[in-house]
């Protein structure tokens, strides 16, 4: 089954609506989607909170729940890529419709690329509305405090430590349980009662369609994090959602195609800016949403992370392959990138111990390293740093090993013979003072990040 055949056979995807229920300690949401002629889908969410007594009377909450459904639906729509999307439970302006199409099209860039789908912004989807608009009256709810999404990797650990003196009003946020996320919050001093573990369940029919060979692939998960975290913050009376996405996330994964593809589109500044505008103009709930690490590179984040107490090094997990086991697989592009980006700052033996694998001594990872550093045109489809900082890290790792009279690992030995080594080694020692002014940080937090992550390492 291919893109064209599926669109012809299943021309319509419908967002029928949602049901909101209140339990004693949570708000529960069930969405109702269908691919007409194929099957229905009913994904659910459970958000711990003291729920409002009459959620149907809260227009801001209705806007948030509806919008989370608009984000959720793309995971089901992609099964057949139906050309028509009917929304029966609300209505949006043309500006809002264009916003959602921009998210879908940018966030599905990798999905289209890897499935060999040729389409364009105008043709890939048409959205129609048959429901009533939800009131756009701004919320008057008083909000305060911080909600910090924690994924278990080094970036959110860095955010927690940068804010270590400001965590008295902070809660941690995670979608479904992950031991590394819970441990990171505990180490940072956030008590268990302020760890908000939201439960998201996927519909079994989607998983069945995947097994049957319908279309499948990457969707903009960080957009799910954005809408669900702001919804959670609103329900819990919290005023800030503080992400941990860096400037490097904006670099394209594939730049040699007609449409630029970024695996990290919904972690990019372009999406953050779009979301900031959407909250201000359309959600209107008053929750500030920004990434604390946006001005920084992955290199700077890794440098700061390496300086943290060893307990945090033992805790972090960033491997997507091993995510279900909360472990490092030790043989993927993400594991190799982590090995590389930490190599200027930690002993290679220590990195190998933490990841359970000496990746820089694995000759079969050479092609992956070439993708990471730009010797090959496309980066791996993973959340990895820019090509420049990969090359800088390799040069500094070589310098560190040679200074300590250590034998170079196989991948570093090979890299040292490449033109990229000659190109980057002269600038390696002066790298790390970068600062990206494209961010939404409040001034006092921007000053904190610059002082702790840039000036301290000058």
C-alpha positions as CSV (number, residue, x, y, z in Angstrom):
1,X,0.0,0.0,0.0
2,X,1.5,3.3,-1.0
3,X,0.6,7.0,-0.4
4,X,-1.4,7.5,-3.6
5,X,-3.4,4.2,-3.2
6,X,-4.2,4.8,0.4
7,X,-5.4,8.4,-0.2
8,X,-7.7,7.2,-2.9
9,X,-9.1,4.3,-0.8
10,X,-9.4,6.3,2.4
11,X,-10.1,9.9,1.4
12,X,-11.4,11.2,4.8
13,X,-10.1,11.4,8.3
14,X,-12.5,12.7,10.9
15,X,-11.9,14.3,14.3
16,X,-15.3,13.6,15.9
17,X,-14.7,15.0,19.3
18,X,-13.5,14.4,22.8
19,X,-14.9,13.4,26.2
20,X,-13.6,15.1,29.4
21,X,-14.2,13.3,32.7
22,X,-13.2,14.3,36.2
23,X,-11.9,11.8,38.7
24,X,-11.0,12.7,42.3
25,X,-7.4,13.4,41.5
26,X,-7.2,13.8,37.7
27,X,-8.7,15.1,34.5
28,X,-9.3,12.3,31.9
29,X,-9.7,12.9,28.2
30,X,-10.7,10.5,25.5
31,X,-10.5,11.5,21.8
32,X,-12.6,10.2,19.0
33,X,-10.9,9.9,15.6
34,X,-11.7,7.7,12.6
35,X,-10.3,6.9,9.2
36,X,-13.6,6.6,7.4
37,X,-14.0,3.1,6.0
38,X,-11.1,1.7,8.0
39,X,-11.5,2.0,11.8
40,X,-11.9,4.3,14.7
41,X,-9.3,5.4,17.3
42,X,-9.8,6.5,20.9
43,X,-6.5,7.6,22.5
44,X,-6.7,8.7,26.1
45,X,-4.9,11.1,28.5
46,X,-4.9,11.2,32.3
47,X,-3.6,14.4,33.9
48,X,-3.1,14.4,37.7
49,X,-4.6,17.5,39.2
50,X,-7.5,18.8,41.2
51,X,-9.9,19.1,38.3
52,X,-12.4,21.9,37.8
53,X,-16.0,21.0,38.9
54,X,-17.4,22.0,35.6
55,X,-14.7,21.7,32.9
56,X,-17.3,22.3,30.1
57,X,-17.8,25.8,31.4
58,X,-14.1,26.7,31.1
59,X,-13.5,28.0,27.5
60,X,-9.7,28.2,28.0
61,X,-9.7,24.5,29.1
62,X,-11.8,23.6,26.1
63,X,-9.4,25.3,23.7
64,X,-6.5,23.4,25.3
65,X,-8.2,20.0,25.1
66,X,-9.4,20.6,21.5
67,X,-5.9,21.7,20.5
68,X,-4.2,18.7,22.2
69,X,-6.6,16.6,20.0
70,X,-5.4,18.5,16.9
71,X,-1.9,17.6,17.8
72,X,-2.7,14.0,18.6
73,X,-4.6,13.3,15.4
74,X,-1.6,13.5,13.2
75,X,-0.2,10.2,14.6
76,X,-3.4,8.5,13.4
77,X,-3.9,10.5,10.2
78,X,-0.4,9.4,8.9
79,X,-1.7,5.8,8.6
80,X,-3.4,6.6,5.3
81,X,-2.6,10.3,4.8
82,X,-6.2,11.0,3.9
83,X,-6.4,14.2,1.8
84,X,-9.5,15.5,3.7
85,X,-9.6,16.1,7.5
86,X,-13.1,16.8,8.9
87,X,-13.3,18.5,12.3
88,X,-16.7,18.1,13.8
89,X,-16.0,19.4,17.3
90,X,-14.8,23.0,16.7
91,X,-13.9,25.5,14.1
92,X,-10.7,27.5,13.4
93,X,-9.9,30.6,11.5
94,X,-7.8,30.4,8.3
95,X,-4.8,31.7,10.2
96,X,-5.2,28.9,12.7
97,X,-5.7,26.3,10.0
98,X,-2.5,27.5,8.3
99,X,-0.7,27.2,11.6
100,X,-1.8,23.6,12.1
101,X,-0.9,22.7,8.5
102,X,2.6,24.2,9.0
103,X,3.1,22.1,12.1
104,X,1.9,18.9,10.3
105,X,3.9,19.6,7.2
106,X,7.2,20.5,9.0
107,X,6.7,17.9,11.7
108,X,6.1,15.1,9.1
109,X,9.1,16.1,6.9
110,X,11.0,13.0,8.0
111,X,7.9,10.8,7.6
112,X,7.4,12.0,4.0
113,X,11.1,11.7,3.2
114,X,11.6,8.2,4.5
115,X,8.4,6.9,2.9
116,X,9.4,8.4,-0.5
117,X,6.3,10.6,-0.5
118,X,6.3,13.6,-2.8
119,X,3.7,16.2,-1.8
120,X,3.5,19.9,-1.0
121,X,2.0,22.2,1.6
122,X,-1.2,23.0,-0.4
123,X,-1.9,19.4,-1.5
124,X,-1.0,17.1,1.4
125,X,-4.1,18.0,3.5
126,X,-7.3,20.0,3.4
127,X,-9.1,20.8,6.7
128,X,-12.8,21.5,7.0
129,X,-14.8,22.4,10.0
130,X,-18.4,21.4,10.9
131,X,-18.4,22.3,14.6
132,X,-19.0,25.6,16.5
133,X,-16.0,27.8,17.4
134,X,-14.9,27.8,21.0
135,X,-15.0,31.1,22.8
136,X,-11.7,32.9,22.6
137,X,-12.1,34.9,25.8
138,X,-8.8,35.0,27.6
139,X,-8.4,33.1,30.9
140,X,-8.4,35.2,34.1
141,X,-7.0,32.3,36.1
142,X,-4.1,33.3,38.4
143,X,-0.9,31.3,37.6
144,X,2.4,31.0,39.3
145,X,5.4,28.6,39.5
146,X,7.3,26.4,37.0
147,X,6.6,23.2,35.2
148,X,9.8,21.5,33.8
149,X,9.4,18.7,31.3
150,X,12.0,16.0,32.0
151,X,12.9,13.4,29.4
152,X,15.7,11.7,31.3
153,X,18.5,13.0,29.1
154,X,21.3,15.4,29.8
155,X,19.5,18.5,28.6
156,X,16.6,18.5,31.2
157,X,19.2,17.6,33.9
158,X,21.1,20.8,32.9
159,X,17.9,22.8,33.1
160,X,17.2,21.4,36.6
161,X,20.6,22.3,37.8
162,X,20.6,25.8,36.3
163,X,17.4,26.4,38.2
164,X,18.5,24.7,41.4
165,X,18.0,27.8,43.5
166,X,14.6,28.4,42.0
167,X,12.9,25.0,42.4
168,X,10.8,25.7,45.5
169,X,7.8,26.5,43.2
170,X,8.8,24.0,40.5
171,X,7.1,20.7,39.4
172,X,8.5,18.1,37.1
173,X,6.5,16.9,34.1
174,X,6.7,13.6,32.2
175,X,4.6,11.7,29.8
176,X,4.3,8.1,31.0
177,X,6.8,6.8,33.6
178,X,10.5,6.6,33.0
179,X,12.9,5.8,35.8
180,X,15.6,8.1,34.6
181,X,13.2,11.1,34.5
182,X,12.0,10.3,38.0
183,X,15.5,9.9,39.3
184,X,16.7,13.2,37.8
185,X,13.8,15.0,39.5
186,X,14.7,13.4,42.8
187,X,18.4,14.2,42.5
188,X,17.5,17.9,41.8
189,X,15.4,18.0,44.9
190,X,11.9,18.0,43.5
191,X,9.7,15.9,45.8
192,X,7.6,13.1,44.5
193,X,4.4,15.0,45.2
194,X,5.5,17.6,42.7
195,X,6.3,15.1,39.9
196,X,3.4,15.2,37.5
197,X,3.3,12.0,35.6
198,X,0.8,12.3,32.8
199,X,-0.4,9.1,31.2
200,X,-0.9,8.9,27.5
201,X,-2.3,5.7,25.8
202,X,-2.2,5.0,22.1
203,X,-5.1,3.2,20.5
204,X,-4.5,-0.4,19.7
205,X,-6.0,0.0,16.3
206,X,-3.1,2.2,15.3
207,X,-0.6,-0.4,16.4
208,X,-2.6,-3.0,14.4
209,X,-2.5,-0.9,11.3
210,X,1.3,-0.6,11.7
211,X,1.6,-4.3,11.8
212,X,-0.5,-4.7,8.7
213,X,1.8,-2.4,6.7
214,X,0.0,0.9,6.6
215,X,2.1,4.0,6.5
216,X,4.2,4.6,9.6
217,X,7.0,6.9,10.8
218,X,8.1,9.9,12.8
219,X,5.6,12.5,14.0
220,X,6.3,15.8,15.9
221,X,6.2,14.4,19.4
222,X,7.6,17.6,21.0
223,X,4.5,19.4,19.8
224,X,2.5,16.8,21.9
225,X,4.8,17.8,24.8
226,X,4.1,21.5,24.2
227,X,0.3,21.3,24.2
228,X,0.1,18.6,27.0
229,X,2.5,20.5,29.3
230,X,0.7,23.8,28.9
231,X,-2.7,22.0,29.5
232,X,-1.2,20.4,32.6
233,X,0.3,23.8,33.8
234,X,-3.1,25.5,33.3
235,X,-4.9,22.8,35.3
236,X,-2.4,22.9,38.1
237,X,-2.3,26.7,38.2
238,X,1.3,27.0,37.0
239,X,2.5,30.0,35.0
240,X,5.7,28.8,33.2
241,X,6.6,25.7,31.1
242,X,10.4,25.6,30.8
243,X,11.7,23.3,28.1
244,X,15.3,22.1,27.4
245,X,15.7,22.5,23.7
246,X,18.9,24.0,22.3
247,X,19.8,26.1,19.3
248,X,21.4,23.1,17.6
249,X,17.9,21.5,17.2
250,X,17.2,24.0,14.4
251,X,19.7,22.5,12.0
252,X,18.3,20.5,9.1
253,X,18.8,16.7,9.1
254,X,18.4,16.5,5.3
255,X,19.3,19.6,3.3
256,X,19.8,18.0,-0.1
257,X,16.1,17.6,-1.0
258,X,13.5,19.9,-2.4
259,X,11.9,20.2,1.1
260,X,14.3,20.8,4.0
261,X,13.8,18.0,6.6
262,X,14.5,18.4,10.3
263,X,14.0,15.4,12.6
264,X,13.8,17.8,15.5
265,X,11.3,20.2,13.8
266,X,9.1,20.5,16.9
267,X,12.2,21.2,19.0
268,X,13.4,23.9,16.7
269,X,13.2,27.7,17.4
270,X,10.8,28.0,14.4
271,X,8.3,25.8,16.3
272,X,8.9,27.5,19.6
273,X,8.2,30.9,18.0
274,X,5.1,29.5,16.3
275,X,3.8,28.0,19.6
276,X,4.5,31.2,21.5
277,X,2.4,33.1,18.9
278,X,-0.4,30.5,19.0
279,X,-0.7,30.6,22.8
280,X,-0.7,34.4,22.8
281,X,-3.3,34.8,20.0
282,X,-5.5,31.7,20.2
283,X,-5.0,29.7,23.4
284,X,-4.9,32.8,25.6
285,X,-4.4,30.9,28.9
286,X,-1.4,33.0,30.1
287,X,1.1,30.1,30.4
288,X,4.6,31.2,29.3
289,X,6.3,28.5,27.2
290,X,10.1,28.7,26.4
291,X,13.3,26.7,26.3
292,X,15.9,27.7,28.9
293,X,18.7,26.2,26.8
294,X,17.6,27.8,23.5
295,X,20.6,30.2,23.3
296,X,23.1,27.3,23.7
297,X,24.7,24.6,21.6
298,X,24.8,20.9,22.4
299,X,28.5,21.4,23.0
300,X,27.9,24.0,25.7
301,X,25.2,21.8,27.3
302,X,27.5,18.8,27.3
303,X,30.3,20.8,28.8
304,X,28.1,22.0,31.7
305,X,26.6,18.5,32.2
306,X,30.1,17.0,32.5
307,X,30.8,19.4,35.4
308,X,27.8,18.2,37.4
309,X,28.1,15.6,40.2
310,X,28.6,12.1,39.1
311,X,25.2,11.0,40.3
312,X,23.6,12.8,37.4
313,X,26.0,11.1,34.9
314,X,24.8,7.7,36.2
315,X,21.2,8.7,35.8
316,X,20.8,10.2,32.3
317,X,19.4,8.2,29.4
318,X,19.1,9.6,25.9
319,X,18.9,6.4,23.7
320,X,15.6,6.1,21.8
321,X,16.4,2.5,20.8
322,X,16.7,1.5,24.5
323,X,14.0,3.9,25.7
324,X,11.5,1.2,26.7
325,X,14.1,-0.5,28.8
326,X,15.4,2.9,30.0
327,X,18.8,1.9,28.9
328,X,21.6,2.7,26.4
329,X,21.6,0.3,23.4
330,X,25.3,1.2,22.8
331,X,25.1,0.8,19.0
332,X,23.0,3.6,17.5
333,X,23.6,7.1,16.2
334,X,22.3,8.8,19.4
335,X,24.6,6.7,21.6
336,X,27.5,7.6,19.3
337,X,26.7,11.3,19.3
338,X,26.6,11.2,23.2
339,X,30.0,9.5,23.2
340,X,31.4,12.2,20.9
341,X,29.9,15.3,22.5
342,X,31.1,14.3,26.0
343,X,34.5,13.2,24.8
344,X,36.2,16.6,25.2
345,X,35.1,16.7,28.8
346,X,35.1,13.2,30.3
347,X,37.6,10.3,30.1
348,X,36.8,8.0,27.3
349,X,36.8,5.0,29.7
350,X,34.2,6.8,31.8
351,X,31.9,7.4,28.8
352,X,32.2,3.8,27.8
353,X,31.3,2.7,31.3
354,X,28.3,4.9,31.5
355,X,27.0,3.8,28.1
356,X,28.1,0.2,28.5
357,X,29.8,0.3,25.2
358,X,33.2,1.7,23.9
359,X,31.7,3.2,20.8
360,X,34.7,5.2,19.6
361,X,36.5,1.9,19.2
362,X,33.7,0.3,17.0
363,X,34.9,0.3,13.4
364,X,31.4,-0.5,12.1
365,X,30.2,2.9,13.5
366,X,32.4,4.8,11.0
367,X,29.5,5.5,8.5
368,X,27.4,6.9,11.3
369,X,30.2,9.1,12.4
370,X,30.6,10.4,8.9
371,X,26.9,11.3,8.9
372,X,27.3,13.1,12.2
373,X,30.3,15.2,11.2
374,X,29.1,16.0,7.7
375,X,31.4,13.8,5.6
376,X,28.1,12.4,4.3
377,X,25.4,14.9,3.3
378,X,22.6,13.9,5.7
379,X,22.6,13.6,9.5
380,X,21.1,10.6,11.2
381,X,17.4,10.8,12.0
382,X,18.0,11.3,15.7
383,X,18.1,14.3,18.1
384,X,21.8,15.1,17.6
385,X,23.9,18.3,17.6
386,X,25.1,20.3,14.7
387,X,27.9,19.1,12.3
388,X,30.2,21.9,13.5
389,X,30.0,21.0,17.2
390,X,30.5,17.3,16.3
391,X,33.7,18.2,14.5
392,X,34.9,20.5,17.2
393,X,34.3,17.7,19.8
394,X,36.3,15.2,17.8
395,X,39.2,17.6,17.5
396,X,39.2,18.4,21.2
397,X,38.9,14.7,22.1
398,X,42.0,14.0,20.0
399,X,43.8,16.8,21.7
400,X,42.8,15.5,25.1
401,X,44.0,12.0,24.3
402,X,47.3,13.2,22.9
403,X,47.9,15.5,25.8
404,X,47.5,12.5,28.2
405,X,49.6,10.2,26.0
406,X,46.6,7.9,25.4
407,X,46.1,5.7,22.4
408,X,43.4,7.2,20.1
409,X,40.3,5.1,19.7
410,X,39.7,3.7,16.1
411,X,37.2,6.3,15.1
412,X,39.3,9.2,16.3
413,X,42.4,7.7,14.6
414,X,40.5,7.6,11.3
415,X,39.0,11.1,11.7
416,X,42.5,12.5,12.3
417,X,43.3,11.6,8.6
418,X,40.3,13.4,7.2
419,X,40.1,16.9,5.7
420,X,37.5,17.8,8.3
421,X,40.2,17.5,11.1
422,X,42.4,20.0,9.3
423,X,39.4,22.3,8.7
424,X,38.2,22.4,12.3
425,X,41.2,21.8,14.7
426,X,42.4,25.4,14.5
427,X,39.1,26.8,15.8
428,X,38.4,24.1,18.3
429,X,40.1,25.6,21.3
430,X,38.2,28.9,21.0
431,X,34.8,27.3,20.5
432,X,32.2,27.4,23.2
433,X,31.4,31.1,23.7
434,X,28.5,31.1,21.3
435,X,25.1,32.7,22.2
436,X,22.0,32.7,20.1
437,X,19.8,35.7,20.7
438,X,16.7,34.0,19.1
439,X,15.0,32.9,22.3
440,X,12.1,33.7,24.7
441,X,13.9,33.7,28.0
442,X,13.0,36.3,30.6
443,X,16.0,38.6,31.1
444,X,17.0,37.3,34.5
445,X,17.1,33.7,33.2
446,X,19.0,34.6,30.1
447,X,21.6,36.3,32.3
448,X,21.8,33.2,34.5
449,X,22.3,30.8,31.6
450,X,24.9,33.0,30.0
451,X,26.8,33.3,33.2
452,X,26.8,29.6,34.1
453,X,27.1,28.0,30.7
454,X,29.2,30.5,28.7
455,X,31.1,33.0,30.9
456,X,32.3,30.5,33.4
457,X,34.0,28.5,30.7
458,X,35.7,31.5,29.0
